[in-house]
Amino acid sequence: MWKFPGGLSEPGEDIGDTAVREVFEETGVKAEFRSLLSLRQQHASPAAFGKSDMYAVCRLTPRSFAIDVCPHECLRCEWHDLTDLAEAGNATPVTRRVARLLLYGHREGFDKIDLPAEEFPSVYPGLSYKLYHRDLPGSYKATTAAA
């Protein structure tokens, strides 16, 4: 069954850093985080240690292309054409949907699907947080920043 690389975040690790690390650990491919694409929420998953599972799907840009598969993580690892992957019967439903999202982004612009991160100061001194959302027009950014 084909799926995109993924895994668990380390304590304190940002979503994008987790995605980049997991892709490298599983495939040997170096990548750069671009945006959050979507979230998958699942309850009662046997692999979630009795918790509800939130799975962040990220868009990355590869910085290397040679695959060095980790035999402890994957049985097989290959580059796939997105059009073929979107229709593959041997891919997970999430993988097929993400392939369609990426095809749409390539054709119509990633601004239509990306959820980029914006950093804000926290109410707790010295801390900040990232809010993932679609870009706002300039006039709305100014209003939001002042609020």
RODO-2510 file (C-alpha; in nm, 4 decimals, decimal comma):
residues 147
     n   res          X          Y          Z
     1     m     0,0000     0,0000     0,0000
     2     w     0,1532     0,3343    -0,1069
     3     k     0,1504     0,6255     0,1338
     4     f     0,3483     0,9397     0,1976
     5     p     0,6234     0,9302     0,4633
     6     g     0,5193     1,0364     0,8104
     7     g     0,5576     0,9866     1,1809
     8     l     0,5327     1,1297     1,5282
     9     s     0,6643     1,4676     1,6412
    10     e     0,9279     1,4870     1,9090
    11     p     0,8284     1,6956     2,2144
    12     g     0,8579     2,0644     2,1213
    13     e     0,9130     1,9910     1,7495
    14     d     0,7251     2,2052     1,4968
    15     i     0,5015     2,0364     1,2369
    16     g     0,7265     2,1356     0,9455
    17     d     1,0410     2,0159     1,1212
    18     t     0,8741     1,6815     1,1922
    19     a     0,7758     1,6380     0,8274
    20     v     1,1276     1,7204     0,7029
    21     r     1,2888     1,4872     0,9591
    22     e     1,0511     1,1973     0,8919
    23     v     1,0954     1,2205     0,5129
    24     f     1,4727     1,2143     0,5566
    25     e     1,4688     0,9287     0,8084
    26     e     1,2431     0,7102     0,5934
    27     t     1,3703     0,7959     0,2445
    28     g     1,7057     0,9738     0,2691
    29     v     1,5527     1,2641     0,0710
    30     k     1,6351     1,6129     0,1997
    31     a     1,3380     1,8498     0,1859
    32     e     1,2191     2,1953     0,2852
    33     f     0,8843     2,2695     0,4523
    34     r     0,6491     2,4860     0,2440
    35     s     0,3083     2,4673     0,4118
    36     l     0,0460     2,2648     0,5899
    37     l    -0,1970     2,1125     0,3381
    38     s    -0,4565     1,9467     0,5561
    39     l    -0,5319     1,7695     0,8835
    40     r    -0,6655     1,4214     0,9359
    41     q    -0,8405     1,3470     1,2627
    42     q    -0,9116     0,9928     1,3777
    43     h    -1,0478     0,8488     1,6994
    44     a    -0,9902     0,5044     1,8528
    45     s    -0,6918     0,4238     1,6304
    46     p    -0,4962     0,1251     1,7660
    47     a    -0,1712     0,3071     1,6830
    48     a    -0,2601     0,6230     1,8815
    49     f    -0,1955     0,4869     2,2309
    50     g    -0,5580     0,5346     2,3384
    51     k    -0,5667     0,8991     2,2243
    52     s    -0,7342     1,0764     1,9338
    53     d    -0,4948     1,1080     1,6416
    54     m    -0,4251     1,4332     1,4531
    55     y    -0,2175     1,3825     1,1396
    56     a    -0,0775     1,6943     0,9716
    57     v    -0,0218     1,6638     0,5968
    58     c     0,2562     1,8995     0,4830
    59     r     0,3784     2,0187     0,1445
    60     l     0,7562     1,9941     0,1114
    61     t     1,0004     2,0805    -0,1663
    62     p     1,2660     1,8157    -0,2273
    63     r     1,6268     1,9348    -0,2055
    64     s     1,7664     1,5954    -0,3072
    65     f     1,6160     1,3152    -0,5137
    66     a     1,8243     1,0025    -0,4498
    67     i     1,6317     0,7568    -0,2331
    68     d     1,8032     0,5714     0,0511
    69     v     1,5156     0,3741     0,2009
    70     c     1,5192     0,2904     0,5711
    71     p     1,4445    -0,0844     0,5922
    72     h     1,3093    -0,0433     0,9477
    73     e     1,0480     0,2109     0,8320
    74     c     0,9539     0,1113     0,4741
    75     l     0,9320    -0,1994     0,2613
    76     r     0,9736    -0,0001    -0,0586
    77     c     1,0147     0,3648    -0,1537
    78     e     0,9709     0,5251    -0,4978
    79     w     0,8923     0,8554    -0,6637
    80     h     0,5437     0,8487    -0,8233
    81     d     0,3653     1,0594    -1,0802
    82     l     0,0893     1,2483    -0,8959
    83     t    -0,1720     1,1735    -1,1621
    84     d    -0,1045     0,7998    -1,1320
    85     l    -0,0960     0,8164    -0,7520
    86     a    -0,4301     1,0000    -0,7400
    87     e    -0,5911     0,7014    -0,9131
    88     a    -0,3846     0,4175    -0,7633
    89     g    -0,5903     0,1369    -0,6156
    90     n    -0,2946     0,0390    -0,3977
    91     a    -0,2646     0,3770    -0,2229
    92     t    -0,4387     0,4867     0,0956
    93     p    -0,7440     0,7149     0,0613
    94     v    -0,5499     0,9983     0,2281
    95     t    -0,2598     0,9506    -0,0165
    96     r    -0,4949     0,9633    -0,3167
    97     r    -0,6653     1,2790    -0,1842
    98     v    -0,3332     1,4517    -0,1084
    99     a    -0,2135     1,3670    -0,4611
   100     r    -0,5279     1,5391    -0,5942
   101     l    -0,4672     1,8426    -0,3717
   102     l    -0,1116     1,8680    -0,5060
   103     l    -0,2283     1,8337    -0,8671
   104     y    -0,4797     2,1128    -0,8062
   105     g    -0,2067     2,3290    -0,6514
   106     h     0,0261     2,2705    -0,9472
   107     r    -0,2467     2,3632    -1,1960
   108     e    -0,4278     2,6465    -1,0166
   109     g    -0,1682     2,7802    -0,7729
   110     f    -0,0644     2,6623    -0,4296
   111     d    -0,2211     2,9721    -0,2750
   112     k    -0,5535     2,7903    -0,3236
   113     i    -0,4526     2,4942    -0,1037
   114     d    -0,1609     2,5947     0,1189
   115     l    -0,1997     2,6777     0,4866
   116     p     0,1268     2,8647     0,5535
   117     a     0,2408     2,9434     0,9063
   118     e     0,2456     3,2875     1,0618
   119     e     0,4216     3,3384     1,3934
   120     f     0,2588     3,5428     1,6697
   121     p     0,3716     3,6408     2,0185
   122     s     0,2104     3,4310     2,2881
   123     v     0,0252     3,5705     2,5867
   124     y     0,3040     3,4015     2,7858
   125     p     0,6160     3,6240     2,7977
   126     g     0,9017     3,5077     2,5765
   127     l     0,6929     3,2503     2,3881
   128     s     0,5361     3,2498     2,0439
   129     y     0,3037     3,0258     1,8455
   130     k     0,2384     2,9474     1,4801
   131     l    -0,1045     2,9864     1,3269
   132     y    -0,1561     2,7963     0,9992
   133     h    -0,4090     2,9627     0,7693
   134     r    -0,4696     3,0806     0,4170
   135     d    -0,3171     3,4172     0,3348
   136     l    -0,5329     3,7191     0,4093
   137     p    -0,5556     4,0287     0,1903
   138     g    -0,3337     4,3108     0,3187
   139     s    -0,6187     4,5185     0,4635
   140     y    -0,7316     4,2234     0,6760
   141     k    -0,3774     4,1486     0,7947
   142     a    -0,3448     4,5028     0,9251
   143     t    -0,6798     4,4773     1,1062
   144     t    -0,5870     4,1381     1,2541
   145     a    -0,2424     4,2535     1,3670
   146     a    -0,3891     4,5530     1,5508
   147     a    -0,6575     4,3488     1,7269
***
